[in-house]
């Protein structure tokens, strides 16, 4: 895979963007959205899903990821003609990692797997059903927990590979190029994961979309999808 990426970087990146989007469109056409509360939303029907710090972190990570993905992709497409983006991409990457790490560490307790998560995983959260039944979940469901630990590992891999890339002059021949490819592949994995996460949050579960606006969701949504979570007052 590394050898293929080294020879076809642009193709891999295009596939990493277009194929997930195509898959999301196919899913939406087949199953549609899982809407819980599409009307009657008011102050008394909302609960706080994320605090102000978490809300700000979400926006910072979203904007940071989009900028990193864009600058990384542009370097792949145009190569050395945009060499000046490298230092900016690296500096922003370190800042992004620190923000993401602080945010993710704050969710460790909520991301630990519980016994009630296994039925959710076995049924894939009901996402392959036209009439999904409610499944027990805490603040984060099992799918979100899998996403949490996966993205944490990918972020660590991106950071480590970037550090080794910067120290290429002290590495054996070929190692720098190897970790360029590893870094690029991890970037593709992160892109696929974020596309899927955004699709599920904004289109499959549109009740969660307003989280980006004020950190709140409808109580009907938490009652159905996070029934074991003690919603803060």
C-alpha contacts under 8 A as a table, 3 or more apart, distances in Angstrom:
res1	aa1	res2	aa2	distance
1	X	4	X	5.02
1	X	5	X	6.10
2	X	5	X	5.08
2	X	6	X	6.12
2	X	178	X	7.57
2	X	181	X	6.07
2	X	182	X	6.89
2	X	185	X	7.80
3	X	6	X	5.07
3	X	7	X	6.48
4	X	7	X	5.32
4	X	8	X	5.97
4	X	9	X	7.93
5	X	8	X	5.00
5	X	9	X	4.96
5	X	12	X	6.49
5	X	181	X	6.53
5	X	185	X	7.37
6	X	9	X	5.89
6	X	181	X	6.08
8	X	11	X	5.31
8	X	12	X	6.25
9	X	12	X	5.28
9	X	13	X	6.28
9	X	76	X	6.90
10	X	13	X	5.16
10	X	14	X	6.14
10	X	76	X	6.41
10	X	77	X	6.46
11	X	14	X	5.19
11	X	15	X	6.12
12	X	15	X	5.11
12	X	16	X	6.03
12	X	188	X	7.77
13	X	16	X	4.95
13	X	17	X	6.39
13	X	73	X	7.52
13	X	188	X	6.28
14	X	17	X	5.31
14	X	18	X	5.93
15	X	18	X	5.17
15	X	19	X	5.40
16	X	19	X	6.02
16	X	20	X	6.60
16	X	188	X	5.78
16	X	189	X	7.56
16	X	191	X	7.01
16	X	192	X	6.02
17	X	20	X	5.96
17	X	21	X	6.48
17	X	191	X	7.08
17	X	192	X	6.71
17	X	195	X	7.95
18	X	21	X	5.21
18	X	22	X	6.09
19	X	22	X	5.01
19	X	23	X	6.06
20	X	23	X	4.92
20	X	24	X	6.06
20	X	192	X	6.25
20	X	195	X	6.93
20	X	196	X	7.11
21	X	24	X	5.04
21	X	25	X	6.24
21	X	195	X	7.24
22	X	25	X	5.13
22	X	26	X	6.20
23	X	26	X	5.08
23	X	27	X	6.16
24	X	27	X	5.09
24	X	28	X	6.14
24	X	196	X	7.36
24	X	199	X	6.86
25	X	28	X	5.10
25	X	29	X	6.16
26	X	29	X	5.20
26	X	30	X	6.17
27	X	30	X	5.05
27	X	31	X	5.87
27	X	32	X	7.14
28	X	31	X	5.37
28	X	32	X	4.43
28	X	33	X	6.83
28	X	203	X	7.95
28	X	204	X	7.20
29	X	32	X	5.77
31	X	128	X	7.40
31	X	129	X	7.19
31	X	130	X	5.72
32	X	204	X	6.66
33	X	203	X	6.14
33	X	204	X	4.20
33	X	205	X	6.12
33	X	206	X	7.16
34	X	204	X	5.61
34	X	205	X	5.45
34	X	206	X	7.52
35	X	38	X	6.65
35	X	204	X	7.63
35	X	205	X	6.05
35	X	206	X	6.31
35	X	207	X	6.38
36	X	207	X	6.77
36	X	220	X	6.63
36	X	221	X	5.89
37	X	40	X	7.56
37	X	41	X	7.60
37	X	207	X	6.76
37	X	218	X	7.14
37	X	220	X	6.50
37	X	221	X	7.02
38	X	41	X	7.64
38	X	207	X	7.57
40	X	45	X	7.99
41	X	45	X	5.90
41	X	46	X	7.20
41	X	218	X	7.08
42	X	45	X	5.34
42	X	46	X	6.63
43	X	46	X	5.66
45	X	218	X	5.68
45	X	219	X	5.60
45	X	220	X	7.61
46	X	216	X	6.19
46	X	217	X	5.49
46	X	218	X	4.35
46	X	219	X	5.33
47	X	216	X	5.46
47	X	217	X	5.67
47	X	218	X	6.04
47	X	219	X	5.70
47	X	231	X	7.20
47	X	232	X	7.83
47	X	233	X	7.84
48	X	51	X	6.90
48	X	215	X	5.95
48	X	216	X	4.33
48	X	217	X	6.51
48	X	231	X	7.58
48	X	232	X	7.11
49	X	211	X	7.13
49	X	215	X	5.57
49	X	216	X	5.00
49	X	217	X	6.16
49	X	231	X	7.88
50	X	53	X	7.88
50	X	54	X	5.54
50	X	55	X	5.87
50	X	211	X	7.44
50	X	215	X	4.83
50	X	216	X	6.73
51	X	54	X	5.22
51	X	55	X	6.02
51	X	215	X	6.52
52	X	55	X	4.94
52	X	56	X	6.12
52	X	215	X	7.26
53	X	56	X	5.22
53	X	57	X	6.10
54	X	57	X	4.95
54	X	58	X	6.07
54	X	103	X	6.91
55	X	58	X	5.14
55	X	59	X	6.56
55	X	211	X	7.67
55	X	212	X	6.92
55	X	214	X	7.31
55	X	215	X	5.74
56	X	59	X	5.27
56	X	60	X	6.20
57	X	60	X	5.00
57	X	61	X	5.98
57	X	99	X	7.00
57	X	100	X	7.55
57	X	103	X	6.58
58	X	61	X	5.24
58	X	62	X	6.07
58	X	212	X	7.60
59	X	62	X	5.02
59	X	63	X	6.09
59	X	212	X	7.35
60	X	63	X	5.31
60	X	64	X	5.81
60	X	99	X	7.81
61	X	64	X	4.95
61	X	65	X	5.83
61	X	96	X	6.63
61	X	99	X	7.25
61	X	100	X	6.56
62	X	65	X	5.26
62	X	66	X	6.25
63	X	66	X	5.22
63	X	67	X	6.21
64	X	67	X	5.19
64	X	68	X	6.09
64	X	92	X	7.47
64	X	96	X	6.11
65	X	68	X	5.05
65	X	69	X	5.92
65	X	96	X	7.64
66	X	69	X	5.17
66	X	70	X	6.04
67	X	70	X	5.13
67	X	71	X	6.10
68	X	71	X	5.27
68	X	72	X	5.90
68	X	89	X	6.14
68	X	92	X	7.26
68	X	93	X	6.88
69	X	72	X	5.18
69	X	73	X	5.94
69	X	187	X	7.57
69	X	191	X	7.50
70	X	73	X	5.18
70	X	74	X	6.05
71	X	74	X	5.11
71	X	75	X	6.32
71	X	85	X	6.54
71	X	89	X	6.38
72	X	75	X	5.31
72	X	76	X	6.52
72	X	89	X	7.05
73	X	76	X	5.07
73	X	77	X	6.26
74	X	77	X	5.08
74	X	78	X	5.91
74	X	79	X	7.51
74	X	82	X	7.44
75	X	78	X	5.37
75	X	79	X	4.79
75	X	80	X	7.15
75	X	82	X	5.95
75	X	83	X	7.11
75	X	85	X	7.33
75	X	86	X	7.81
76	X	79	X	5.37
78	X	81	X	5.90
78	X	82	X	6.42
79	X	82	X	6.13
79	X	83	X	6.96
80	X	83	X	4.76
82	X	85	X	5.74
82	X	86	X	7.81
83	X	86	X	5.65
84	X	87	X	6.49
84	X	88	X	7.38
85	X	88	X	5.23
85	X	89	X	5.84
86	X	89	X	5.08
86	X	90	X	6.14
87	X	90	X	5.10
87	X	91	X	6.09
88	X	91	X	5.19
88	X	92	X	6.00
89	X	92	X	5.28
89	X	93	X	5.95
90	X	93	X	4.94
90	X	94	X	6.44
90	X	162	X	7.58
91	X	94	X	5.37
91	X	95	X	6.53
92	X	95	X	5.10
92	X	96	X	5.96
93	X	96	X	5.00
93	X	97	X	6.05
93	X	159	X	7.75
94	X	97	X	5.10
94	X	98	X	6.33
94	X	159	X	7.35
95	X	98	X	5.25
95	X	99	X	6.33
96	X	99	X	5.21
96	X	100	X	6.03
97	X	100	X	5.07
97	X	101	X	5.88
97	X	155	X	6.86
97	X	159	X	7.45
98	X	101	X	5.08
98	X	102	X	6.17
99	X	102	X	5.32
99	X	103	X	6.20
100	X	103	X	5.06
100	X	104	X	5.93
101	X	104	X	5.11
101	X	105	X	5.94
101	X	152	X	7.79
102	X	105	X	5.30
102	X	106	X	6.45
103	X	106	X	5.31
103	X	107	X	6.93
104	X	107	X	5.19
104	X	108	X	6.57
104	X	148	X	7.63
104	X	152	X	7.62
105	X	108	X	5.26
106	X	109	X	7.68
107	X	110	X	5.29
107	X	111	X	6.09
108	X	111	X	5.02
108	X	112	X	6.48
109	X	112	X	5.65
110	X	138	X	7.54
110	X	139	X	6.30
110	X	140	X	6.35
111	X	140	X	6.60
111	X	144	X	7.85
111	X	145	X	5.03
111	X	148	X	6.94
111	X	149	X	7.88
112	X	145	X	7.18
113	X	117	X	6.41
113	X	142	X	7.18
113	X	145	X	7.25
114	X	117	X	5.47
114	X	118	X	7.75
115	X	118	X	6.11
116	X	119	X	6.32
116	X	120	X	7.32
116	X	136	X	6.38
116	X	137	X	6.89
117	X	120	X	5.23
117	X	121	X	6.38
117	X	136	X	7.41
117	X	137	X	6.64
117	X	141	X	6.98
117	X	142	X	5.19
118	X	121	X	5.05
118	X	122	X	6.11
118	X	142	X	7.53
119	X	122	X	5.03
119	X	123	X	6.20
119	X	135	X	7.65
120	X	123	X	5.35
120	X	124	X	5.82
120	X	125	X	4.90
120	X	126	X	7.70
120	X	135	X	6.11
120	X	136	X	7.24
120	X	137	X	7.82
120	X	141	X	7.64
120	X	142	X	6.29
120	X	143	X	7.94
121	X	124	X	4.74
121	X	125	X	6.23
121	X	142	X	6.27
121	X	143	X	7.03
122	X	125	X	7.78
123	X	126	X	5.60
124	X	127	X	6.08
124	X	128	X	7.21
124	X	143	X	7.71
125	X	132	X	7.96
125	X	135	X	6.94
125	X	142	X	7.95
125	X	143	X	7.34
126	X	129	X	5.46
126	X	131	X	7.98
126	X	132	X	4.81
126	X	133	X	6.71
126	X	135	X	7.98
127	X	130	X	7.85
127	X	132	X	6.89
128	X	132	X	7.93
129	X	132	X	5.31
134	X	224	X	5.76
134	X	225	X	6.33
135	X	224	X	7.76
135	X	225	X	6.68
136	X	141	X	7.98
136	X	225	X	7.09
136	X	226	X	6.53
136	X	227	X	5.93
136	X	228	X	6.44
137	X	140	X	6.56
137	X	141	X	4.87
137	X	142	X	7.22
137	X	225	X	6.53
137	X	226	X	4.71
137	X	227	X	5.99
137	X	228	X	5.60
137	X	229	X	7.12
138	X	141	X	6.02
138	X	226	X	5.16
138	X	227	X	6.61
138	X	228	X	4.71
138	X	229	X	4.39
138	X	230	X	8.00
139	X	226	X	5.87
139	X	228	X	7.42
139	X	229	X	4.95
139	X	230	X	7.83
140	X	143	X	7.90
140	X	144	X	5.69
140	X	145	X	6.35
140	X	226	X	7.20
141	X	144	X	5.34
141	X	145	X	6.35
141	X	225	X	7.80
141	X	226	X	7.04
142	X	145	X	4.98
142	X	146	X	6.26
143	X	146	X	5.12
143	X	147	X	6.23
144	X	147	X	4.92
144	X	148	X	5.99
145	X	148	X	4.87
145	X	149	X	6.36
146	X	149	X	5.50
146	X	150	X	6.03
147	X	150	X	5.09
147	X	151	X	5.92
147	X	193	X	7.77
148	X	151	X	5.47
148	X	152	X	6.19
149	X	152	X	5.07
149	X	153	X	6.29
150	X	153	X	5.25
150	X	154	X	6.24
151	X	154	X	4.95
151	X	155	X	6.02
151	X	190	X	6.95
151	X	193	X	7.76
152	X	155	X	5.18
152	X	156	X	6.30
153	X	156	X	5.16
153	X	157	X	6.17
154	X	157	X	4.98
154	X	158	X	6.13
154	X	186	X	6.27
154	X	189	X	7.74
154	X	190	X	6.80
155	X	158	X	5.03
155	X	159	X	6.23
156	X	159	X	5.14
156	X	160	X	6.13
157	X	160	X	5.20
157	X	161	X	5.96
157	X	183	X	7.47
157	X	186	X	7.18
158	X	161	X	5.28
158	X	162	X	6.06
158	X	183	X	5.55
158	X	186	X	6.37
158	X	187	X	7.27
159	X	162	X	5.19
159	X	163	X	6.26
160	X	163	X	5.20
160	X	164	X	6.35
161	X	164	X	5.16
161	X	165	X	6.10
161	X	179	X	5.50
161	X	180	X	7.27
161	X	182	X	6.88
161	X	183	X	5.61
162	X	165	X	4.94
162	X	166	X	6.27
162	X	179	X	7.53
162	X	180	X	7.65
162	X	183	X	6.70
163	X	166	X	5.19
163	X	167	X	6.40
164	X	167	X	4.97
164	X	168	X	6.11
164	X	176	X	6.95
164	X	179	X	6.96
165	X	168	X	5.09
165	X	176	X	5.21
165	X	177	X	7.74
165	X	179	X	6.12
165	X	180	X	6.39
166	X	169	X	7.94
167	X	170	X	5.71
167	X	171	X	6.92
167	X	176	X	7.86
168	X	171	X	5.12
168	X	175	X	7.08
168	X	176	X	4.82
169	X	176	X	7.96
171	X	175	X	6.12
171	X	176	X	6.89
172	X	175	X	5.74
172	X	176	X	7.98
173	X	176	X	7.38
174	X	177	X	5.36
174	X	178	X	6.18
175	X	178	X	4.89
175	X	179	X	6.27
176	X	179	X	5.33
176	X	180	X	6.24
177	X	180	X	4.95
177	X	181	X	6.42
178	X	181	X	5.30
178	X	182	X	6.35
179	X	182	X	4.72
179	X	183	X	5.84
180	X	183	X	5.14
180	X	184	X	6.17
181	X	184	X	5.01
181	X	185	X	6.10
182	X	185	X	5.13
182	X	186	X	6.12
183	X	186	X	5.19
183	X	187	X	6.14
184	X	187	X	4.93
184	X	188	X	6.32
185	X	188	X	4.99
185	X	189	X	6.30
186	X	189	X	4.93
186	X	190	X	6.12
187	X	190	X	5.07
187	X	191	X	6.14
188	X	191	X	5.01
188	X	192	X	6.26
189	X	192	X	5.19
189	X	193	X	6.23
190	X	193	X	5.08
190	X	194	X	6.11
191	X	194	X	5.21
191	X	195	X	6.14
192	X	195	X	5.23
192	X	196	X	6.27
193	X	196	X	5.17
193	X	197	X	6.07
194	X	197	X	4.90
194	X	198	X	5.95
195	X	198	X	5.21
195	X	199	X	6.06
196	X	199	X	5.08
196	X	200	X	6.18
197	X	200	X	5.33
197	X	201	X	6.13
198	X	201	X	5.12
198	X	202	X	5.87
198	X	203	X	7.97
199	X	202	X	5.41
199	X	203	X	5.44
199	X	204	X	6.57
200	X	203	X	5.73
200	X	204	X	4.72
200	X	205	X	5.82
201	X	204	X	6.34
201	X	205	X	5.25
201	X	206	X	6.30
201	X	208	X	5.81
201	X	209	X	6.05
202	X	205	X	6.02
202	X	206	X	4.92
202	X	207	X	7.88
202	X	208	X	6.75
202	X	209	X	4.98
203	X	206	X	5.12
205	X	208	X	5.94
205	X	209	X	7.50
206	X	209	X	5.22
207	X	210	X	6.92
207	X	217	X	6.49
207	X	218	X	6.90
207	X	221	X	6.74
208	X	211	X	5.66
208	X	216	X	7.99
208	X	217	X	5.81
209	X	212	X	6.30
209	X	213	X	7.85
210	X	213	X	5.04
210	X	214	X	6.59
210	X	215	X	6.94
210	X	216	X	6.49
210	X	217	X	6.46
211	X	214	X	5.56
211	X	215	X	4.03
211	X	216	X	5.06
211	X	217	X	6.19
212	X	215	X	5.96
213	X	216	X	7.83
217	X	221	X	6.94
217	X	222	X	7.56
218	X	221	X	5.30
218	X	222	X	6.80
219	X	222	X	5.21
219	X	223	X	6.01
220	X	223	X	5.14
220	X	224	X	6.30
221	X	224	X	5.30
221	X	225	X	5.97
221	X	226	X	7.64
222	X	225	X	5.22
222	X	226	X	4.76
222	X	227	X	6.24
222	X	229	X	7.86
223	X	226	X	5.83
223	X	227	X	4.82
224	X	227	X	5.86
226	X	229	X	5.55
